[in-house]
Amino acid sequence: MCGIVGILAERPVADLLVDGLRRLEYRGYDSAGVATLVDGVITTRRAVGKLQNLADRLQQEPLPGTVGIGHTRWATHGRPSEDNAHPHFSDRVAVVHNGIIENHRALRAELEAKQHRFKSETDTETIAHLITDYLQQGMTPQAATATALKRLEGAFAIGIIFAGHPNLLIGARRGSPLALGYGDQEMYLGSDALALAPLTNCISYLEEGDWIELTPGKAVVHDANDQVVERKIHQTNLSGAMIGKGQYRHFMLKEIFEQPAVIGDTLASLVTADNKMALPDLPFDWATVPRLTIVACGTAYYAGMVAKYWFEQLAHLPVEVDIASEFRYREAPLPQGGVTLAVSQSGETADTLAAISYAKKQGQKILAVVNVPQSSIARQADAVVPTLAGPEIGVASTKAYTTQLTVLLCLAVAAGVARGKLDAKRAAAILQAVREVPAQLNAVLRDEHKIQELAHHLAEARDVLYLARGALYPLALEGALKLKEISYIHAEGYPAGELKHGPIALIDEFMPVVVLAPHDALFEKTASNVQEVVARGGKVVLFSDAEGQAKIGTKPFWSMALPASDPVVAPLLYAVPVQLLAYYTALAKGTDVDQPRNLAKSVTVE
């Protein structure tokens, strides 16, 4: 994820902005920039590459000004370049932005028709020109911002300064975190409060839909309905581990809520605005790969299992998925010209590194999907496609999993096109369906209270079954794993078709059965399995869409309607309620959600 810092002070802020950005370097970036007001005029300094390049430029071209915004950017819309680096600006507005503006193309066309001139390829520049357009209509900066926010679709955190207004800084958030810091007649914004730690220990966290106007020593927070609200101020101990949770009780919950933003970030790094692939160069041709071997551990392994469905269905490419700790020991013969795909959050998993070593000896090309581009797995690979999940602190993986799925689906689409099994129209439709997932997940997250109520019932269970079919079957396994990891309830995932081959013997009135069943080509078969469970007194917990709920044929113990979607992206959409169910069940049981017993975030030994 990108990083944002904003400062309103009585002293020059450029160097302070750069210092704040240094504390956000862990997020990854490929360009950086700052903007301040110099004699009331927006003035910027931007640089491609490391933050030191920006610092060096500021040393050569000092930037005065007592209000400013800064940004570290990971390229999404548009390649890394000075023109695409943030801040983006018009003659009246400068903006820094984390997230994705999903309707930026329509807004851009509208604004260009009004003679607005764009200088970059980014979605962010649309925000600057949209607010400018409202300013030109006579609105105040506050009114122009509030009006513009209502037209933006997607996930974002934003910092804004205005020409001619040296005592005003505005921020807003929807789907991406934004922290507010209070100083002595100074005010601060940061996408992570860790960036503000040297400046203040008084931190407030904006809630979903909030926007805020900062003036010297004062903050006025507005909710999504533009009503003035109060947000609690926290006294921090400047611990990065504590600050990073924001207003959330646990890192896991924070990371669940970050998923709309990071999925959007990851997708935008791989797909252009017009739904064309923009993958990094790969050292092989998908058209000639005889077999893909996926190796991973834990949750990443289940992501690989979903990818097997995608690669085989969309690209007709044979796939083997192996648990990395078993792979090399069975001495699998690997075909000449084959590719081994390693999936890992940390990029340091010992078993996966060992699997890569074995595959290399077998002459395989190595492709890595990792969340840490400088990790050991990334260095061992012939090519890397990073997930842009940002640091994941909670032991139970959430946002790393869904960003892995995002990357893997994009790779499967690219393979399908290259192998002539997926036409351009269907490929674009799939990518568009992924583009819609962040907004759909925001809708799911707004209904989290429903899952929280269910979790109190699930917390009383001793055992839980998860059932699904097709590409959702691996998510049944992942859901069971999540529940085991953090609530310590025994859970198992099964293909729904296997119910009669053994697990049905466990069904009684005390057995919750979680069913993942979108209304797709396999729905009727899954519905039959649901009826079998209900007939034996099992408590069916159903996640489906509205059509599935209407056609399930029997009343489940509990159900939740998810947004209708293309069946291909269902594993992404259904992952979040499964994660929330595990989280709130663990919360009801009083377990240590972020640091469950006996588990570590990264397994670096066999």
ZAMARGU-4260 file (C-alpha; in steps of 0.2 Angstrom, whole numbers, plus 5000, padded with zeros to 4 digits):
<rodrens>
0) 5000/5000/5000 | 5005/5018/4997 | 5009/5030/5011 | 5002/5047/5015 | 5008/5061/5026
5) 5000/5078/5029 | 5006/5092/5040 | 4998/5109/5044 | 5011/5119/5055 | 5019/5136/5059
10) 5036/5130/5052 | 5042/5123/5035 | 5035/5106/5033 | 5044/5098/5018 | 5058/5089/5028
15) 5045/5084/5041 | 5034/5076/5027 | 5050/5066/5021 | 5053/5060/5038 | 5035/5054/5040
20) 5037/5045/5023 | 5053/5036/5029 | 5042/5028/5042 | 5031/5021/5029 | 5044/5014/5017
25) 5040/4996/5023 | 5024/4997/5013 | 5034/4997/4997 | 5034/5011/4984 | 5042/5016/4967
30) 5041/5035/4968 | 5038/5049/4981 | 5033/5067/4981 | 5028/5082/4992 | 5018/5097/4989
35) 5017/5113/4999 | 5010/5131/4997 | 5023/5144/4992 | 5016/5161/4993 | 4999/5153/4991
40) 5004/5143/4976 | 5004/5124/4975 | 5022/5119/4972 | 5028/5101/4971 | 5044/5090/4971
45) 5043/5073/4965 | 5055/5059/4961 | 5055/5041/4955 | 5064/5027/4965 | 5070/5028/4983
50) 5064/5041/4995 | 5082/5047/4995 | 5080/5053/4978 | 5066/5065/4984 | 5077/5070/4998
55) 5091/5074/4987 | 5080/5084/4976 | 5074/5094/4990 | 5092/5097/4996 | 5095/5105/4979
60) 5078/5113/4977 | 5072/5118/4994 | 5053/5119/4996 | 5046/5131/5009 | 5028/5131/5015
65) 5020/5128/5031 | 5006/5116/5025 | 5009/5101/5014 | 5006/5083/5009 | 5018/5069/5005
70) 5016/5052/4997 | 5025/5036/4993 | 5017/5028/4978 | 5017/5010/4972 | 5012/5011/4953
75) 4995/5006/4949 | 4987/5017/4936 | 5002/5021/4925 | 5020/5016/4926 | 5032/5023/4939
80) 5037/5041/4932 | 5038/5058/4939 | 5022/5063/4930 | 5012/5048/4938 | 5020/5051/4955
85) 5009/5060/4969 | 5004/5073/4973 | 4993/5076/4958 | 4987/5094/4956 | 4977/5107/4946
90) 4981/5125/4948 | 4969/5126/4963 | 4970/5108/4972 | 4984/5096/4976 | 4980/5078/4981
95) 4988/5062/4988 | 4978/5046/4988 | 4979/5028/4993 | 4966/5016/4985 | 4957/5015/4969
100) 4944/5027/4961 | 4934/5014/4952 | 4924/5027/4941 | 4939/5038/4937 | 4937/5035/4918
105) 4919/5041/4917 | 4924/5056/4928 | 4939/5060/4918 | 4929/5060/4902 | 4916/5072/4910
110) 4930/5084/4916 | 4940/5083/4900 | 4924/5089/4891 | 4924/5104/4902 | 4942/5108/4897
115) 4951/5101/4912 | 4969/5095/4906 | 4976/5080/4913 | 4995/5077/4915 | 4996/5059/4921
120) 4989/5042/4918 | 4982/5040/4936 | 4965/5039/4944 | 4971/5051/4958 | 4972/5066/4946
125) 4953/5064/4943 | 4950/5069/4962 | 4960/5085/4960 | 4951/5091/4944 | 4934/5086/4951
130) 4936/5096/4967 | 4943/5110/4956 | 4928/5110/4945 | 4917/5112/4960 | 4928/5127/4966
135) 4925/5135/4949 | 4907/5134/4952 | 4909/5145/4967 | 4910/5132/4981 | 4921/5133/4996
140) 4935/5120/4998 | 4925/5111/5011 | 4909/5111/5001 | 4919/5106/4985 | 4927/5092/4994
145) 4911/5085/5002 | 4902/5086/4985 | 4916/5077/4976 | 4918/5063/4989 | 4900/5058/4985
150) 4904/5055/4967 | 4919/5044/4970 | 4917/5026/4969 | 4930/5014/4977 | 4942/5014/4992
155) 4952/5028/4996 | 4962/5038/5009 | 4965/5056/5003 | 4975/5072/5009 | 4971/5088/5000
160) 4978/5106/5000 | 4971/5121/4992 | 4980/5136/4983 | 4977/5152/4992 | 4972/5143/5009
165) 4988/5141/5019 | 4979/5137/5035 | 4968/5122/5028 | 4972/5104/5026 | 4958/5091/5022
170) 4958/5073/5023 | 4945/5059/5019 | 4944/5040/5020 | 4933/5026/5013 | 4940/5008/5014
175) 4958/5014/5017 | 4965/5019/5034 | 4969/5037/5039 | 4975/5043/5056 | 4974/5061/5063
180) 4987/5068/5074 | 4986/5083/5086 | 5001/5094/5090 | 5004/5112/5098 | 4995/5122/5085
185) 5000/5109/5072 | 4989/5096/5064 | 4994/5080/5055 | 4987/5066/5044 | 4995/5049/5040
190) 4990/5033/5032 | 4998/5025/5047 | 5000/5033/5064 | 5018/5026/5064 | 5022/5040/5052
195) 5017/5053/5064 | 5025/5046/5080 | 5040/5058/5080 | 5027/5073/5080 | 5014/5068/5092
200) 5007/5055/5104 | 4989/5061/5102 | 4981/5051/5089 | 4963/5049/5082 | 4957/5037/5069
205) 4945/5042/5056 | 4930/5030/5054 | 4923/5024/5037 | 4916/5038/5027 | 4924/5052/5038
210) 4931/5068/5031 | 4941/5081/5041 | 4945/5099/5039 | 4961/5104/5049 | 4966/5122/5053
215) 4979/5128/5065 | 4977/5118/5082 | 4959/5112/5077 | 4951/5097/5068 | 4933/5096/5063
220) 4927/5079/5058 | 4912/5075/5047 | 4904/5059/5044 | 4898/5052/5028 | 4882/5062/5029
225) 4893/5078/5032 | 4887/5079/5050 | 4900/5085/5063 | 4906/5071/5074 | 4918/5068/5088
230) 4932/5055/5086 | 4941/5049/5102 | 4959/5055/5104 | 4971/5041/5110 | 4987/5044/5120
235) 4999/5032/5111 | 5016/5026/5118 | 5023/5027/5101 | 5024/5008/5099 | 5023/5004/5080
240) 5014/4988/5085 | 5001/4997/5095 | 4998/5011/5083 | 4996/5000/5068 | 4980/4993/5075
245) 4971/5010/5073 | 4954/5010/5080 | 4952/4991/5078 | 4953/4979/5093 | 4964/4967/5084
250) 4976/4967/5069 | 4966/4953/5061 | 4950/4964/5061 | 4960/4979/5054 | 4967/4968/5040
255) 4951/4961/5036 | 4944/4978/5033 | 4959/4983/5023 | 4955/4970/5010 | 4944/4981/4998
260) 4959/4993/4997 | 4973/4981/4995 | 4964/4970/4982 | 4961/4986/4972 | 4979/4990/4974
265) 4985/4973/4968 | 4973/4972/4954 | 4978/4990/4948 | 4996/4985/4948 | 4992/4970/4936
270) 4978/4977/4925 | 4976/4993/4916 | 4961/5005/4917 | 4954/4997/4901 | 4956/4979/4908
275) 4971/4974/4899 | 4985/4964/4907 | 5000/4973/4913 | 5010/4959/4921 | 5029/4959/4923
280) 5040/4951/4910 | 5040/4932/4913 | 5054/4920/4908 | 5043/4908/4899 | 5028/4907/4887
285) 5012/4902/4895 | 5007/4894/4878 | 5021/4881/4879 | 5021/4877/4897 | 5017/4858/4899
290) 5012/4859/4917 | 5011/4871/4932 | 5017/4865/4949 | 5011/4876/4963 | 5020/4874/4980
295) 5014/4883/4996 | 5010/4881/5015 | 4995/4884/5025 | 4983/4897/5019 | 4994/4901/5004
300) 4992/4882/4999 | 4973/4884/4999 | 4975/4899/4988 | 4985/4888/4976 | 4971/4875/4977
305) 4959/4889/4970 | 4972/4893/4957 | 4972/4875/4951 | 4953/4877/4946 | 4957/4894/4938
310) 4972/4888/4927 | 4963/4872/4922 | 4946/4880/4918 | 4952/4896/4910 | 4969/4890/4902
315) 4967/4871/4900 | 4984/4871/4909 | 4987/4855/4919 | 4991/4860/4937 | 4998/4850/4952
320) 4997/4858/4969 | 5008/4852/4983 | 5010/4856/5001 | 5028/4862/5001 | 5034/4852/5016
325) 5029/4836/5007 | 5034/4841/4989 | 5052/4837/4988 | 5051/4821/4998 | 5040/4812/4986
330) 5053/4815/4972 | 5040/4821/4960 | 5046/4820/4941 | 5044/4838/4934 | 5042/4840/4915
335) 5055/4849/4904 | 5049/4867/4901 | 5038/4866/4917 | 5035/4881/4929 | 5034/4880/4948
340) 5024/4893/4956 | 5028/4897/4974 | 5015/4907/4985 | 5020/4915/5001 | 5015/4930/5012
345) 5032/4932/5020 | 5043/4925/5006 | 5053/4917/5020 | 5044/4900/5022 | 5058/4887/5024
350) 5048/4873/5017 | 5043/4883/5001 | 5061/4888/4999 | 5066/4870/5000 | 5053/4866/4987
355) 5060/4879/4976 | 5077/4872/4977 | 5071/4855/4972 | 5061/4862/4957 | 5077/4872/4951
360) 5087/4855/4951 | 5073/4848/4940 | 5076/4862/4928 | 5060/4872/4932 | 5057/4890/4930
365) 5052/4898/4946 | 5038/4911/4948 | 5035/4918/4965 | 5019/4927/4972 | 5025/4935/4988
370) 5020/4950/4999 | 5039/4955/5002 | 5048/4958/4985 | 5065/4958/4994 | 5062/4941/5003
375) 5072/4925/5000 | 5059/4917/4989 | 5058/4932/4978 | 5077/4932/4977 | 5077/4914/4972
380) 5063/4916/4959 | 5066/4919/4940 | 5051/4931/4941 | 5041/4939/4955 | 5023/4945/4955
385) 5020/4954/4971 | 5004/4955/4982 | 5001/4973/4988 | 4994/4968/5004 | 5005/4979/5015
390) 5012/4972/5032 | 5001/4958/5039 | 5003/4957/5058 | 4989/4945/5063 | 4995/4927/5063
395) 4979/4921/5054 | 4982/4927/5036 | 4967/4937/5029 | 4972/4951/5016 | 4988/4941/5011
400) 4976/4927/5005 | 4964/4938/4995 | 4978/4947/4987 | 4986/4931/4982 | 4970/4925/4975
405) 4969/4942/4965 | 4987/4939/4958 | 4983/4921/4954 | 4967/4924/4945 | 4976/4938/4934
410) 4990/4925/4930 | 4977/4912/4925 | 4968/4924/4914 | 4984/4929/4906 | 4988/4910/4903
415) 4971/4907/4896 | 4973/4921/4883 | 4991/4916/4879 | 4985/4898/4876 | 4970/4903/4865
420) 4958/4896/4878 | 4951/4913/4883 | 4945/4926/4871 | 4948/4944/4874 | 4929/4948/4878
425) 4928/4935/4892 | 4945/4939/4899 | 4940/4958/4900 | 4924/4952/4909 | 4933/4942/4922
430) 4945/4957/4926 | 4930/4968/4927 | 4922/4956/4939 | 4938/4957/4950 | 4937/4976/4949
435) 4920/4976/4956 | 4925/4965/4971 | 4932/4979/4983 | 4915/4988/4982 | 4906/4972/4985
440) 4917/4968/5000 | 4913/4985/5007 | 4895/4980/5007 | 4899/4963/5016 | 4909/4972/5029
445) 4895/4984/5033 | 4885/4969/5038 | 4898/4962/5050 | 4886/4964/5064 | 4875/4949/5057
450) 4890/4938/5058 | 4895/4944/5075 | 4878/4938/5081 | 4880/4921/5074 | 4897/4919/5081
455) 4890/4917/5099 | 4881/4901/5093 | 4896/4894/5084 | 4907/4898/5099 | 4897/4884/5109
460) 4901/4871/5096 | 4915/4857/5098 | 4916/4853/5080 | 4911/4862/5064 | 4910/4856/5046
465) 4913/4867/5031 | 4906/4862/5014 | 4907/4869/4996 | 4910/4864/4978 | 4921/4869/4964
470) 4933/4883/4967 | 4925/4887/4984 | 4930/4870/4990 | 4947/4876/4995 | 4939/4891/5004
475) 4930/4878/5014 | 4947/4871/5019 | 4953/4889/5023 | 4938/4893/5033 | 4940/4878/5044
480) 4958/4882/5046 | 4954/4900/5051 | 4942/4893/5064 | 4955/4881/5071 | 4969/4894/5071
485) 4961/4907/5082 | 4946/4899/5091 | 4953/4882/5094 | 4937/4874/5089 | 4940/4858/5078
490) 4934/4861/5061 | 4935/4852/5044 | 4932/4857/5026 | 4925/4845/5013 | 4919/4845/4995
495) 4900/4844/4997 | 4899/4829/4986 | 4910/4820/4999 | 4897/4822/5013 | 4889/4805/5010
500) 4906/4797/5010 | 4909/4798/5028 | 4906/4815/5036 | 4887/4814/5036 | 4890/4802/5051
505) 4895/4816/5062 | 4879/4826/5058 | 4867/4829/5073 | 4858/4843/5082 | 4875/4850/5089
510) 4884/4851/5073 | 4885/4867/5064 | 4888/4865/5045 | 4895/4881/5036 | 4890/4880/5018
515) 4897/4891/5004 | 4885/4891/4989 | 4883/4905/4977 | 4869/4902/4964 | 4881/4895/4951
520) 4881/4879/4940 | 4884/4868/4955 | 4871/4876/4966 | 4858/4863/4964 | 4869/4849/4969
525) 4875/4858/4985 | 4857/4862/4989 | 4853/4843/4989 | 4868/4841/5002 | 4860/4855/5013
530) 4844/4846/5013 | 4853/4830/5019 | 4861/4840/5033 | 4844/4848/5039 | 4835/4832/5038
535) 4848/4825/5051 | 4846/4840/5063 | 4862/4849/5058 | 4863/4868/5060 | 4866/4874/5042
540) 4875/4891/5041 | 4872/4897/5023 | 4882/4910/5014 | 4874/4912/4996 | 4867/4926/4986
545) 4849/4932/4986 | 4844/4920/4972 | 4853/4905/4981 | 4844/4910/4997 | 4827/4909/4988
550) 4830/4893/4979 | 4839/4883/4993 | 4823/4873/4996 | 4824/4871/5015 | 4826/4884/5029
555) 4844/4885/5036 | 4848/4888/5054 | 4856/4905/5048 | 4859/4913/5032 | 4867/4928/5024
560) 4865/4935/5007 | 4881/4941/4998 | 4882/4951/4982 | 4879/4942/4966 | 4895/4941/4956
565) 4903/4931/4942 | 4906/4914/4948 | 4925/4915/4944 | 4927/4928/4958 | 4917/4920/4971
570) 4932/4913/4981 | 4938/4932/4983 | 4920/4938/4988 | 4916/4923/5000 | 4933/4924/5009
575) 4929/4939/5019 | 4913/4933/5028 | 4922/4916/5032 | 4936/4927/5040 | 4924/4937/5050
580) 4915/4921/5056 | 4932/4915/5063 | 4936/4931/5070 | 4920/4934/5080 | 4919/4916/5086
585) 4937/4918/5093 | 4932/4934/5101 | 4916/4926/5109 | 4928/4913/5116 | 4940/4925/5123
590) 4955/4918/5114 | 4971/4928/5108 | 4966/4932/5091 | 4982/4940/5084 | 4994/4928/5093
595) 4985/4911/5094 | 4994/4898/5104 | 5008/4888/5096 | 5008/4898/5080 | 5020/4910/5072
600) 5017/4922/5058 | 5031/4916/5047 | 5038/4898/5048 | 5056/4899/5044 | 5061/4882/5050
605) 5055/4865/5045
</rodrens>
